[in-house]
Amino acid sequence: MHEADINVPLLVLRGDGGAMSLDAFRAAPSRTIGSGPAAGVAAALHQLQLTNGIILECGGTSSNVSVVKHGRTVLRDLRVMGRITSIRSVDSWVVGAAGGSMARLGRKRIDEVGPRSAHVAGLPYSCFADPAELRGVVADVIAPREGDPETYAVVRAGDAANALGFVDEAEHWAHGSAEAARLAFDAVGARLKRSGEDVAHQLLDRAVDKIAEAVAEAAKTHGFGPEVPVVALGGAGTALAPRVAQRLGRPLLRPAHPEVLSSIGAALSLVRAEIVRHCSGPGATAALAREAERACVDAGAAPMTVTVTAKFEARNGWLRAVATGAVALESGAAGREPLDEDGQRAVAATVTGADAERLRIVASTGYYRVFRDDGSSQVAVVDGLGAVPVVERARRVVLAENSERLLAELEQAVEEGTTNLGVGSLLPRVCVVAGAHVVDLSDSRRAEDILTGAAAVLNGNDGPAVAVVWG
């Protein structure tokens, strides 16, 4: 970037669709886990105005499967060795099969595809070669890396799609020489005593089967019917996604420029605000941080994605606060205008299915309004641009003017909402809304964990706060 004279801040996409500075990335690199699928979801939401869809991004080594549901992404807490972590990321499935995945040969057939890819092995792709270079070649097997089985052949899923004529010339990113690809498969076929066309079908079928299994699991997990489309993204998306959609009987959505659309989606999502002041004294840093946070939200970032860093520069006496965040991962969020109370109420009515006139405002934190339909007990938390981080049928809504009171009332609500099962207890689910933050504490295993988490969210909050209790 420096050599290209691009003098702009560098932001890193987080796995939850938010953004972080380079310093924040160095301090907590694990927050970027799942950022690849997050970029794909951002593309589908901001560019395609998608309501429901299964995002399939096929690269060279792996394919990412994620979902858009009711116009929003689905986040989850990452688990490591069965233990829940504080890291949030887009709910996704990663498959070790993609456009560059290499064939693994058995005695007379292709036994498997991947997980190694041609570019991981440092090898060329057959369909991008000059056909003259492949005439008369003899197929051999290799171990791409030390410790790998010596069963890999230098033909890949993308080669198979080209050899079989499944990639149009207009899809230039995935399109290669069909002749060169066929020559490579003829060589592998001679080794397996099969036709090259048969080998190409075997390889493509193996890759499609692995990816389709993940797509089917995503659809089942989120209750999607057969009408929900597969969205083809990534350099190999146009080569593989059509076969996956066909295999599962789902419609296919093929956006323009799928090879770069995720990058565009990520770029459109990221928001940064910086404020510098000559100021000092008690509370100056916190006040400037809040100002930067507000500026970032006003620029279009979803409040719950914003993080702020502030530091004093002694050399010039400046106090600098930098807020980074991202546009909400919801359909059309990138082009939204700020909403007034009536606009937020209309959004709440849509997501809860309630009559707008029956919705009352339970609380307003300055960043969110919390609406409730007393008839159905549905609660919706809506931000100033119409993003909805929480929609639940609440057992109770706890509202307090300060953090101390909220914690006291929340403790009582958790105690009343806990079901004793004899061998254990079933805790209610809890979400806390304070300032710009919305934190779901539903994975807590003990009542004291809920209260400790709530206290951490409320630390430094000097305005009203809300806890939504359900389940």
C-alpha positions in Angstrom: 0.0 0.0 0.0 2.9 2.4 0.8 4.6 1.7 -2.5 1.3 2.3 -4.3 0.9 5.6 -2.4 -2.3 4.5 -0.8 -2.3 6.5 2.4 -5.4 5.2 4.2 -5.8 3.3 7.4 -5.7 -0.5 7.1 -8.6 -2.4 8.8 -8.9 -6.1 9.3 -12.3 -7.9 9.1 -13.3 -9.9 12.1 -15.1 -13.2 12.1 -18.3 -11.5 13.4 -18.3 -9.1 10.5 -16.9 -6.2 12.5 -13.5 -4.5 11.9 -10.3 -4.1 13.9 -7.2 -2.0 13.5 -3.8 -3.6 13.0 -2.9 -3.0 16.6 -6.1 -4.7 17.7 -5.4 -7.6 15.3 -1.9 -8.1 16.8 -3.3 -8.1 20.3 -6.2 -10.6 19.4 -5.6 -12.3 16.1 -8.2 -15.0 17.0 -10.9 -12.5 16.5 -10.4 -12.9 12.7 -11.4 -16.6 12.8 -14.3 -17.0 10.3 -13.6 -13.6 8.6 -13.6 -15.4 5.2 -17.2 -16.5 5.5 -18.1 -13.1 7.0 -16.9 -11.4 3.8 -19.0 -13.7 1.7 -22.1 -12.9 3.8 -21.3 -9.2 3.7 -21.3 -9.5 -0.1 -24.6 -11.3 -0.3 -26.3 -8.9 2.1 -25.0 -5.6 0.8 -24.8 -6.4 -2.9 -27.6 -8.9 -3.5 -30.3 -7.7 -1.0 -30.7 -11.3 -0.1 -33.4 -12.4 2.4 -32.7 -16.1 2.7 -29.8 -17.9 1.1 -26.9 -20.4 1.5 -23.7 -18.7 0.6 -21.2 -21.0 -1.0 -17.7 -19.5 -1.6 -15.4 -21.9 -3.4 -11.7 -20.9 -3.4 -8.7 -23.0 -4.3 -8.2 -25.1 -1.2 -11.5 -24.9 0.7 -15.1 -23.9 0.4 -17.0 -21.9 3.0 -20.7 -22.4 3.5 -22.7 -19.8 5.5 -26.2 -18.6 5.6 -28.4 -15.4 5.4 -31.6 -15.9 7.3 -34.4 -13.3 7.4 -32.1 -10.8 5.8 -29.5 -11.2 8.5 -26.4 -13.2 9.2 -26.3 -15.9 12.0 -23.5 -15.6 14.5 -22.2 -18.2 16.9 -19.7 -18.5 19.8 -16.7 -20.5 18.7 -15.9 -23.7 20.6 -12.4 -25.0 21.1 -12.1 -28.6 22.2 -15.7 -28.5 23.3 -15.3 -25.4 25.4 -17.2 -22.2 24.6 -15.1 -19.1 23.9 -15.8 -15.4 23.8 -15.0 -15.2 20.1 -18.1 -14.6 17.9 -18.0 -15.5 14.2 -20.4 -16.1 11.3 -22.0 -19.6 11.6 -20.2 -21.5 8.9 -19.0 -24.8 7.6 -15.6 -25.2 6.0 -15.0 -28.0 3.5 -11.7 -29.3 2.3 -12.8 -29.4 -1.3 -12.7 -26.5 -3.8 -11.6 -25.6 -7.3 -7.9 -26.4 -6.7 -8.4 -29.7 -4.8 -6.3 -32.5 -6.2 -7.4 -36.0 -6.9 -6.2 -38.9 -4.7 -5.9 -42.1 -6.7 -6.8 -45.6 -5.8 -5.9 -48.7 -7.9 -8.6 -48.2 -10.5 -10.5 -45.1 -9.5 -10.4 -41.7 -7.7 -10.7 -42.5 -4.0 -10.9 -39.0 -2.7 -10.4 -35.3 -3.5 -8.4 -32.9 -1.3 -7.7 -31.7 1.2 -4.5 -30.7 -0.6 -4.7 -28.3 -3.5 -2.5 -27.6 -6.5 -1.3 -24.2 -5.2 -0.6 -25.6 -1.7 1.6 -28.2 -3.5 3.2 -25.5 -5.6 2.0 -27.1 -8.8 0.4 -25.7 -12.0 -3.2 -26.2 -12.9 -3.7 -28.4 -15.9 -6.5 -26.3 -17.5 -4.3 -23.2 -17.5 -1.4 -25.0 -19.4 -0.7 -24.9 -23.1 -2.2 -28.1 -24.6 1.1 -28.8 -26.4 2.8 -29.2 -23.1 0.5 -32.0 -22.1 0.4 -34.2 -25.2 2.0 -37.6 -24.5 2.5 -37.0 -20.8 2.3 -39.9 -18.3 0.5 -39.4 -15.0 2.3 -40.0 -11.8 1.4 -39.6 -8.1 3.1 -37.4 -5.5 3.0 -36.5 -1.8 2.3 -32.7 -1.9 3.9 -32.2 1.5 6.0 -34.3 3.8 3.8 -36.8 5.6 1.1 -36.8 3.0 0.2 -40.0 1.3 1.8 -40.5 -2.1 -1.5 -40.8 -3.9 -2.2 -37.3 -5.3 -2.4 -36.7 -9.0 -2.0 -33.2 -10.5 -5.6 -32.8 -11.7 -8.1 -30.8 -9.7 -11.8 -30.2 -9.5 -11.6 -27.0 -11.5 -9.8 -29.0 -14.3 -12.6 -31.5 -14.3 -15.3 -28.8 -14.7 -13.4 -27.4 -17.6 -12.7 -30.8 -19.2 -16.4 -31.6 -19.1 -17.4 -28.2 -20.6 -19.2 -26.9 -17.4 -17.4 -23.6 -17.3 -18.4 -20.9 -19.8 -15.8 -18.7 -21.4 -17.6 -15.6 -19.9 -16.7 -16.9 -16.5 -13.1 -15.9 -17.2 -11.8 -16.5 -13.6 -12.6 -20.2 -13.6 -12.4 -20.8 -17.3 -9.4 -22.5 -18.8 -8.4 -24.7 -21.7 -10.8 -27.6 -22.0 -8.3 -29.3 -24.4 -5.5 -29.1 -21.9 -7.7 -30.4 -19.1 -8.9 -33.3 -21.2 -5.3 -34.3 -22.0 -4.4 -34.3 -18.3 -7.4 -36.5 -17.5 -6.6 -38.8 -20.4 -3.2 -39.4 -18.8 -4.7 -40.1 -15.4 -7.3 -42.3 -17.1 -4.6 -44.4 -18.7 -3.0 -45.0 -15.3 -6.4 -46.1 -13.9 -7.4 -48.0 -17.1 -10.5 -45.7 -17.5 -11.5 -43.0 -20.0 -10.3 -39.5 -19.2 -14.0 -38.3 -19.2 -14.9 -41.0 -16.6 -12.1 -39.9 -14.4 -13.1 -36.2 -14.7 -16.7 -37.1 -13.7 -15.4 -39.1 -10.7 -13.2 -36.2 -9.5 -16.0 -33.6 -9.9 -18.6 -35.8 -8.2 -16.3 -36.4 -5.2 -15.8 -32.7 -4.7 -19.5 -31.8 -5.3 -20.5 -34.6 -2.8 -18.3 -33.1 0.0 -19.5 -29.6 -0.6 -23.2 -30.6 -1.0 -23.1 -32.4 2.4 -22.1 -29.2 4.1 -24.7 -27.2 2.2 -27.4 -29.7 3.2 -26.4 -29.6 6.8 -26.5 -25.8 6.8 -30.0 -25.9 5.3 -31.2 -28.5 7.8 -29.7 -26.6 10.8 -31.5 -23.4 9.8 -34.8 -24.9 8.6 -34.5 -23.8 5.0 -36.9 -25.3 2.4 -35.9 -26.3 -1.1 -36.8 -22.9 -2.5 -33.8 -21.2 -0.7 -31.0 -20.6 -3.2 -27.4 -21.4 -3.3 -25.3 -18.3 -3.9 -22.1 -18.9 -5.9 -19.1 -16.9 -4.8 -15.3 -17.3 -5.1 -13.0 -17.9 -8.0 -14.3 -21.5 -8.4 -17.9 -20.7 -7.4 -19.2 -20.8 -11.0 -17.4 -24.1 -11.6 -18.7 -26.0 -8.6 -21.8 -24.2 -7.1 -24.1 -25.0 -10.1 -23.4 -28.7 -9.6 -24.0 -28.5 -5.9 -27.3 -26.7 -6.4 -28.4 -29.2 -9.0 -27.4 -32.1 -6.7 -29.6 -30.7 -3.9 -32.5 -29.5 -6.1 -32.0 -25.9 -5.1 -32.1 -22.7 -7.3 -28.8 -21.1 -8.0 -28.0 -17.4 -7.7 -25.0 -16.4 -9.8 -24.0 -12.7 -9.1 -21.6 -10.8 -11.4 -17.9 -11.0 -10.6 -18.2 -13.7 -7.9 -14.4 -13.9 -7.7 -14.1 -10.5 -6.1 -17.5 -9.9 -4.7 -16.5 -10.9 -1.1 -13.7 -8.4 -1.1 -16.1 -5.7 -2.3 -18.6 -6.7 0.4 -16.0 -6.5 3.1 -14.7 -3.1 1.9 -18.2 -1.7 1.8 -18.8 -3.0 5.3 -15.9 -1.4 7.2 -16.3 1.9 8.9 -13.7 4.0 10.7 -13.9 7.3 12.7 -11.0 9.2 14.2 -11.1 12.2 16.6 -8.2 14.2 17.9 -8.3 16.8 20.6 -6.0 18.9 22.7 -7.5 17.9 26.0 -6.6 16.5 29.3 -8.0 16.0 32.8 -10.2 13.4 34.5 -12.7 11.7 32.2 -11.2 13.3 29.0 -10.2 9.9 27.5 -13.6 8.3 28.2 -15.4 11.3 26.8 -13.4 11.3 23.6 -13.8 7.6 23.2 -17.6 8.0 23.4 -17.5 10.8 20.9 -15.5 8.6 18.4 -17.9 5.7 19.0 -20.8 7.9 18.2 -19.1 9.3 15.1 -18.5 5.7 13.9 -22.1 4.8 14.4 -23.3 8.0 12.7 -21.1 7.0 9.7 -23.1 3.8 9.3 -21.5 1.2 11.7 -23.8 -1.1 13.7 -23.2 -0.1 17.3 -22.4 -3.6 18.5 -19.5 -3.9 16.1 -17.7 -0.8 17.2 -14.4 -0.9 19.2 -12.5 2.1 20.3 -8.9 2.7 21.2 -7.6 5.9 22.7 -4.1 7.1 23.5 -2.3 10.3 24.5 0.5 11.5 22.3 2.8 13.3 24.7 5.0 14.9 22.0 2.2 17.2 20.7 -0.2 17.0 23.6 -2.9 15.3 21.5 -5.5 12.8 22.7 -6.5 10.5 19.8 -9.5 8.2 19.7 -10.1 5.8 16.8 -13.3 3.8 16.5 -13.7 1.0 14.0 -16.8 -1.0 13.1 -18.8 -2.4 10.3 -22.2 -2.0 8.6 -24.7 -4.4 10.1 -24.7 -7.8 8.3 -28.3 -7.4 7.2 -29.8 -7.1 3.7 -29.6 -3.6 2.4 -27.8 -2.2 5.4 -25.1 -0.5 3.4 -27.6 1.9 1.8 -29.8 2.6 4.7 -30.7 6.0 6.0 -31.1 6.8 9.7 -34.5 6.0 11.1 -36.7 8.0 13.5 -38.8 6.4 16.1 -41.6 5.5 13.7 -39.2 3.9 11.3 -37.7 1.8 14.0 -41.2 0.8 15.2 -42.0 -0.3 11.7 -38.9 -2.5 11.6 -39.8 -4.0 15.0 -43.3 -4.7 13.8 -41.9 -6.6 10.7 -39.5 -8.8 12.7 -42.0 -9.6 15.5 -45.1 -9.9 13.4 -46.9 -7.6 15.7 -49.1 -4.6 14.9 -47.0 -1.5 15.1 -49.6 0.3 17.2 -49.3 -2.4 19.9 -45.6 -2.0 20.3 -44.4 0.1 23.1 -40.9 1.4 23.8 -39.4 -0.3 26.8 -36.1 1.6 26.7 -33.8 3.8 24.7 -30.1 3.7 25.2 -29.1 6.3 22.7 -28.0 3.6 20.2 -31.0 1.3 20.4 -34.7 1.3 21.1 -36.2 -1.7 22.7 -39.8 -2.5 21.6 -42.2 -4.9 23.2 -45.6 -6.3 22.2 -47.3 -7.1 25.5 -49.8 -9.4 23.9 -47.2 -11.9 22.5 -44.3 -10.9 24.7 -42.1 -10.4 21.6 -39.2 -8.0 22.1 -37.1 -6.4 19.4 -33.9 -4.4 19.8 -33.5 -2.0 16.9 -30.6 0.4 16.2 -30.7 3.7 14.4 -30.3 2.2 10.9 -32.9 -0.5 11.4 -30.6 -3.4 12.2 -32.1 -5.9 14.7 -29.6 -7.7 16.8 -32.2 -9.3 19.1 -35.7 -10.6 18.5 -37.1 -12.9 21.2 -40.3 -13.9 23.0 -39.2 -12.5 26.4 -40.2 -13.8 29.8 -39.2 -10.6 31.4 -37.5 -7.3 30.5 -35.4 -5.7 33.2 -34.9 -1.9 32.9 -32.8 0.2 35.2 -31.4 3.7 35.1 -28.0 2.6 36.4 -25.9 -0.5 36.3 -26.0 -1.3 40.0 -29.8 -1.4 40.0 -29.9 -3.5 36.8 -27.6 -6.2 38.3 -29.7 -6.4 41.4 -32.9 -6.8 39.5 -31.3 -9.2 37.0 -30.1 -11.5 39.8 -33.7 -11.8 41.0 -35.0 -12.4 37.4 -32.4 -15.1 36.8 -33.3 -16.8 40.1 -37.0 -16.7 39.3 -36.4 -18.0 35.8 -34.2 -20.9 36.8 -35.8 -24.4 36.7 -34.4 -26.9 39.1 -34.1 -30.3 37.4 -32.8 -32.2 40.5 -29.4 -33.1 39.0 -28.9 -29.6 37.6 -30.6 -26.4 36.8 -31.9 -24.9 33.5 -31.0 -21.3 33.4 -33.0 -18.7 31.5 -31.3 -17.0 28.5 -30.2 -13.4 28.9 -29.2 -10.6 26.7 -27.9 -7.2 28.0 -28.3 -3.9 26.1 -26.1 -1.1 27.4 -24.9 1.9 25.5 -23.7 0.7 22.1 -23.3 -2.9 23.2 -25.6 -5.9 22.9 -24.2 -9.0 24.6 -25.9 -12.4 24.6 -25.1 -14.3 27.8 -27.2 -17.3 27.0 -24.3 -19.8 26.9 -23.6 -19.2 30.6 -23.6 -22.4 32.7 -24.1 -20.8 36.1 -26.2 -18.0 37.4 -23.1 -16.2 38.7 -21.6 -16.4 35.2 -24.6 -14.4 33.8 -24.1 -11.8 36.5 -20.4 -11.6 36.0 -20.8 -11.2 32.3 -23.5 -8.5 32.7 -21.3 -6.6 35.1 -18.5 -6.6 32.5 -20.9 -5.2 29.9 -22.1 -2.6 32.2 -18.7 -1.5 33.3 -18.3 2.2 32.4 -21.9 2.5 31.3 -23.5 5.7 32.7 -26.9 5.5 31.1 -29.9 3.3 31.2 -29.5 -0.4 30.5 -31.8 -3.3 29.7 -31.7 -7.1 30.2 -34.0 -9.3 28.1 -34.7 -12.6 29.8 -36.3 -15.5 27.9 -36.3 -19.3 27.5 
